[in-house]
Amino acid sequence: MLESAAGFQKLSQLARNGALLCGRDFISPEIAALIPEENCKLRSELENHFQQRCAKAAEVGVKDFSVAFDFFQAVNSSGYREKLGRFLRRCAGVIHPFGQTMNLVCRIPGGDAFTEWEKTVTFRRELLSPNIGFELVLHPH
């Protein structure tokens, strides 16, 4: 809705009327999972697109949004985790001036739930950004 003038106008009206706006899948999950592995030029283009979306979202008052990266790979592959960490730190620098929070989608439980949760929390701490949080998706067994 941020890209179309009509959608942007509707969101602006909702925000003026006091609606709390949050973005879901701010970057499509299929693309988000690939970002850390992409070459620098493409990753740079994605970062520019991300910054433009954040600015547009901030104009209508969106303070929180979610992005679904491949968390299973992030907690189990040190190479992917490092690349994702670098990308997320750059994203945190983009959203900080807008006062936004990017919530990383994390499925609970998944695999060995306790071990994965510990790794996820450790990864979050390593990012050292108050602008990055979690969106927990609970899946009962």
C-alpha positions as CSV (number, residue, x, y, z in Angstrom):
1,M,0.0,0.0,0.0
2,L,2.9,2.3,0.5
3,E,3.8,2.3,-3.2
4,S,0.4,3.4,-4.5
5,A,-0.9,7.0,-4.1
6,A,-4.4,5.8,-3.1
7,G,-3.0,3.2,-0.6
8,F,-0.7,5.8,0.9
9,Q,-3.6,8.3,1.2
10,K,-5.8,5.6,3.0
11,L,-3.0,4.8,5.4
12,S,-2.4,8.5,6.1
13,Q,-6.1,8.9,6.9
14,L,-6.1,5.9,9.2
15,A,-3.1,7.3,11.0
16,R,-4.7,10.8,11.4
17,N,-7.7,9.0,13.0
18,G,-5.5,7.4,15.6
19,A,-5.0,4.0,14.1
20,L,-1.8,2.2,15.2
21,L,-0.1,1.0,11.9
22,C,2.3,-1.9,11.8
23,G,3.8,-3.4,8.7
24,R,3.9,-7.1,8.0
25,D,6.4,-8.7,5.7
26,F,8.0,-5.4,5.0
27,I,10.4,-7.3,2.6
28,S,8.8,-10.4,1.1
29,P,10.0,-13.5,2.9
30,E,11.3,-15.1,-0.3
31,I,13.6,-12.1,-0.9
32,A,14.5,-11.6,2.7
33,A,15.9,-15.1,3.0
34,L,18.2,-14.5,0.1
35,I,19.5,-11.0,1.0
36,P,22.6,-12.1,3.1
37,E,23.8,-14.3,0.2
38,E,23.4,-11.7,-2.6
39,N,26.2,-9.8,-4.2
40,C,27.1,-6.3,-2.9
41,K,25.5,-4.4,-5.8
42,L,22.1,-6.2,-5.4
43,R,22.3,-5.9,-1.6
44,S,22.9,-2.2,-2.0
45,E,19.9,-1.8,-4.2
46,L,17.8,-3.7,-1.7
47,E,19.1,-1.5,1.1
48,N,18.1,1.7,-0.9
49,H,14.6,0.2,-1.5
50,F,14.4,-0.6,2.2
51,Q,15.3,2.9,3.2
52,Q,12.7,4.4,0.8
53,R,10.0,2.1,2.3
54,C,11.0,3.0,5.8
55,A,10.8,6.7,5.0
56,K,7.3,6.3,3.4
57,A,6.1,4.2,6.3
58,A,7.4,6.8,8.8
59,E,5.4,9.5,6.9
60,V,2.2,7.7,7.9
61,G,3.3,6.8,11.4
62,V,4.4,3.2,11.0
63,K,6.7,2.5,14.0
64,D,6.9,-1.3,13.9
65,F,7.2,-3.7,11.0
66,S,8.2,-7.3,10.6
67,V,10.7,-9.1,8.2
68,A,11.0,-12.8,7.9
69,F,14.6,-13.8,7.4
70,D,15.7,-17.4,7.4
71,F,16.1,-17.7,11.1
72,F,16.8,-21.4,11.1
73,Q,19.8,-20.8,8.9
74,A,20.8,-17.7,10.9
75,V,21.1,-19.6,14.2
76,N,22.7,-22.7,12.7
77,S,25.1,-21.3,10.1
78,S,27.8,-19.0,11.3
79,G,28.5,-17.6,7.8
80,Y,24.9,-16.8,7.1
81,R,24.5,-15.3,10.6
82,E,27.5,-13.0,10.1
83,K,26.2,-11.8,6.7
84,L,22.7,-11.3,8.1
85,G,24.1,-9.5,11.1
86,R,26.0,-7.0,8.9
87,F,22.8,-6.4,6.9
88,L,20.6,-6.0,10.0
89,R,23.1,-3.5,11.5
90,R,22.9,-1.4,8.4
91,C,19.1,-1.6,8.5
92,A,19.1,-0.5,12.1
93,G,21.1,2.6,11.1
94,V,18.4,3.3,8.5
95,I,15.4,2.9,10.8
96,H,16.9,4.6,13.9
97,P,16.2,8.2,12.7
98,F,12.6,7.3,12.0
99,G,12.2,5.8,15.5
100,Q,11.1,2.5,14.0
101,T,11.5,-1.1,15.2
102,M,12.1,-4.0,12.8
103,N,10.8,-7.2,14.3
104,L,12.4,-10.4,13.1
105,V,9.9,-13.2,12.6
106,C,10.9,-16.1,14.8
107,R,8.9,-19.3,14.9
108,I,8.5,-21.0,18.3
109,P,9.0,-23.9,18.7
110,G,11.1,-25.0,15.9
111,G,13.4,-28.1,16.0
112,D,15.1,-28.2,19.4
113,A,13.1,-25.3,20.7
114,F,15.2,-24.4,23.8
115,T,18.5,-24.6,21.9
116,E,17.2,-22.5,19.0
117,W,15.7,-20.0,21.3
118,E,19.0,-19.5,23.2
119,K,20.8,-19.1,19.8
120,T,18.2,-16.6,18.7
121,V,18.5,-14.5,21.8
122,T,22.3,-14.6,21.5
123,F,22.1,-13.4,17.9
124,R,19.7,-10.6,18.9
125,R,22.2,-9.5,21.7
126,E,25.1,-9.5,19.2
127,L,23.2,-7.0,17.0
128,L,23.3,-4.4,19.8
129,S,20.4,-2.4,18.4
130,P,17.3,-1.2,20.3
131,N,15.6,-0.9,16.9
132,I,15.5,-4.6,16.3
133,G,13.1,-6.9,18.1
134,F,11.2,-10.1,17.6
135,E,7.8,-11.1,16.3
136,L,7.1,-14.5,17.8
137,V,5.0,-16.9,15.9
138,L,3.7,-19.6,18.2
139,H,3.1,-23.1,16.7
140,P,1.8,-25.7,19.1
141,H,2.8,-29.3,18.5
